[in-house]
Each structure stands twice: as structure tokens, then as C-alpha cells.
Amino acid sequence: MKQEPKILSLSRRGFLARLSGVVVTLSSGSLLAQALSKPAPWDSKLEARINVEVATIEGFRVHRPYVAVWIEDASGKSIRTVSLWVQTQRRGPKWIPDLRRWFRGEQNRQQTDGGDLVQTVSAATRGAGKYAVSWDGKTDKGKPVTQGDYYVCIEAAREHGTYQLIREKVTFGNKPFKKEFAGNEEIAGASVELAKKA
């Protein structure tokens, strides 16, 4: 025997109550989706160690390279200058713009934020050898970043030498790792590792 489908009759008030329940469910679902898609904050127990090997260059009157190590966000905007090895005395500042990408980002940052990072983060140039610098997951203003994709940038320029740039995309999460970068004429090798703070 065939059953007739039941027809649900609702009063206007009952219909509106059910409709508002659907709306609340949908909005709760979208709020949940937003919460799930929000990037996690940087783990304050971890730091990124960036290892840089300045190449040995043979020859007469070989100058030490100017080197900038910095972090860009996923869109390519400079967010933190980790280290800057330049000369700031006599004719030294004249060559700082040779660090083309870093200098362009620094000029843009100065226009919006003010302040001169050369005066606050620069250190003396380095000879051939292996060096390590650390990034604590904060911007130049000291604001913590979120986990996610960033670019680790290492730029080198040398008087009577070459210009070189290493720019590698790295995903920083909450698990330690190490990633090697290909070297070049000025930077023989480089790597980044996420590890517990020393």
C-alpha cells in the first residue's frame, strides 16, 4: 500500500524560528571555517637559524662582500632584516645600494615606518668563513608573525666582484627542520633550520 507523503504545516512563527536556526547554523559553520583557516602564531620556543658561508675569493685586493640577510612575507614584502654586514664609515655607505633588493625594500620601509635599519642592525663586513644568524619570528617592529610561507633572502655584493642573491621560499611551522640552499660565487653555501631556542 502506497503511503502518502506527509505535508508539514508550519505557522509563520514556526517557519521564522526554523529559518533563524538555519542562519545561525550557517554562520556558525563559517565562523568555524574562519577559525580553522586562521594561521597559527609563531611558536615562541623556536627560532630560525640562517647559516651563511662567505666564499673564499683568490686574487689581488679582494674586498669583503656586503651581505644582507632578511625575511620577506609570502607577497615579497620585507618584514625583518636579520643581519646586515656593511661599512658605515668614510665611503662605505656609497656601496650599500648595491644590495639592490634589500635596499629597495628598506627604502620602501623607511617611507612607511621611518627609521634607518643601517644604523641599528649593521655590523662589520666579514671575511671568508661560516656564520650563523637567528630570526625569532618577529618583524622589524618586534611584532610576532604567524606560521606559514616566507622567503629567506641572502644578498651579497662585492666591489670589483659580483652581485648574488639567494631567495628561497620556506614554510615555517611548529616542527624543527633544516633546508639547504644552493650556493653561488659570493655565498658558497647557505641553509635555514627551525630549532628550539638555544
N, C-alpha and C positions, 0 to 999 in steps of 0.2 A: 504494500500500500504506500503510495507516494505521499510524503509529508509536505505540507505547505510551508514555505519559508515564513519565519516569524518576522513580523514588522514591528520594529521598535518605535514606540512613540515616546517622544520627549517633550516636556514642556519647554517654553522659551528659557526659563531659568535653568533647567537641567541641561539644555543644549549649550548655554553660555558657560556653565560650570565645566562641562566636558571639554569645551573648546579651550578654556583657560588652562586646563590640565595639560592639554597637548602643547600649548605655547610654552608653559613652564618646563615641560619635559624637553622640548626642542632647545630652549635657551640654556637649560642646564647642561644638555649634551654639548652645545657649542662652547660653553664656559669650560667644560671638562676637556674638550679638544684643545682649547687655547692653553689651558694649564699644562696639558701633556706636551704640547709643541713648544712651550717656552724653554729656552736654553737654560741649562743648569749653571749656577755660578762657578767660577774658578775655584778649585779646591785649594784653600789657603795653606794646606800642608805640603803642596807640591810647588816645584819651580822648574822652569825650562832652562837647561844649561846648554849654551851655544858654544861649541868648540871651533876655534879658528886656527888654522896653521898658515902663517905668513911664509910664502915661498922663499927659498934661497935663490938669489939672483947674482950671478957672477958678472964681474965686469968692473970697469974703472968708474969711480964716482957714482956708485949706485945709491940712490936715495931711498929712504924708508917710505913705504906707501902710506897714504892717508886711508884710513879704514873707518867705515860706519857700519854698525850692526843695529838693526832696528826691526820692529814688528809692524806689519800692516794688517788691517782687518780684511774681511773677505772681499770688500769692494775696492781695495787697493789704497785706502787712506792710512797714512802713517799715524799710529796710535802711541808708540813708545820707542824712543831712542834708547837702546840698551847701553851702547858704548860708542864713543867717537874718539879716534886716535888721530889727532891733527896737531899742527904747530899753531899757536896763537900769538907768537911774538914776531916782531920785525915783518918780514914779507910772508910769513906763514899763512895768515888769513886769505891772502890772494889766491891760494890754491884750493881753498875749501869748496868753492863752487864746482870743482872738478868731480866731486862726489855728486854727480848730476841728479840721480833720482832722490837721494836723501835730501839734498839741498833744496830741490823743488818742493818736496813735502814740508820741509822746515820753513820755507818762505810762506807757504800757504798757512801753516800752523801759526806763525807769527802774526799774520794778518787777522786771524780769528781769535787767537788766545793771548797774543802778546808774549813777551819774554824771549830770551835768547838762550837756546839749549847749549850753544857752543860754550858759553861762559859757565854753565852749570854742570855739564856732563863730560866735557872733553878731557882727554888725558894725552900724555906724550905719545908720539909715534913709536911703533915697536919694530925691532929687527926681526930677522927670520926666526921662526920658532912656533911652538904651540901655546895657545892661550885659551882661556875659558871665561865666559861672562854669563851672568844669570839674569833671567827675567822672572819676576814674581807674579806675573799675571795682572799687572796694573798698568794704567795709561800714564802718560807724562804728568797728568794732574793727580795721580795717586788713586784713581778710581778703579776698583776691581772689574775685570772683564768677565764675560761668560765663557763657558766651554764652547768649542766649535772650531771652525776653519779660520786660519790666519796664514799670513805669509811671513816667513823668516827671511830677512834680507841682509846680505853681506856685500858691501860695495868697497872696491879698492881702486885708488888712482895714484899713480906714481909719476913724479917729474922725470921726464925723459924715459918714461916707461909706458905701460898700457893702462887702459881703463877696463875693469872687470866687474860684473855683477852676478851674484848668486841670489836667486829669488825662488824659494821653494814653498809650495803650499803644504801646510801641516795641520792636522786635526788634533787639537788638544782636548783630551777628555779627563777621566779620573784614573786611568791606568798607566803606569810607567811604560815607556818605550824609548827606543833610540832609532834615529833615521840619519843615514849618511847622505851627504851631498857630493856631487862631482866637483872636483877642484878646477883651477884654471891657472893661468900664468902668474898671477899675483897671490892668489889664495890656493895653496897646494891641496888643501882638504878642509872639510868642514862637516859638522854634524850637529844635531839637536837631540837632547834627551830630556824626557819628562821624568823627574825623580823626586823623592822626598827631600825636603829642605835639609841641608847639612846642619 
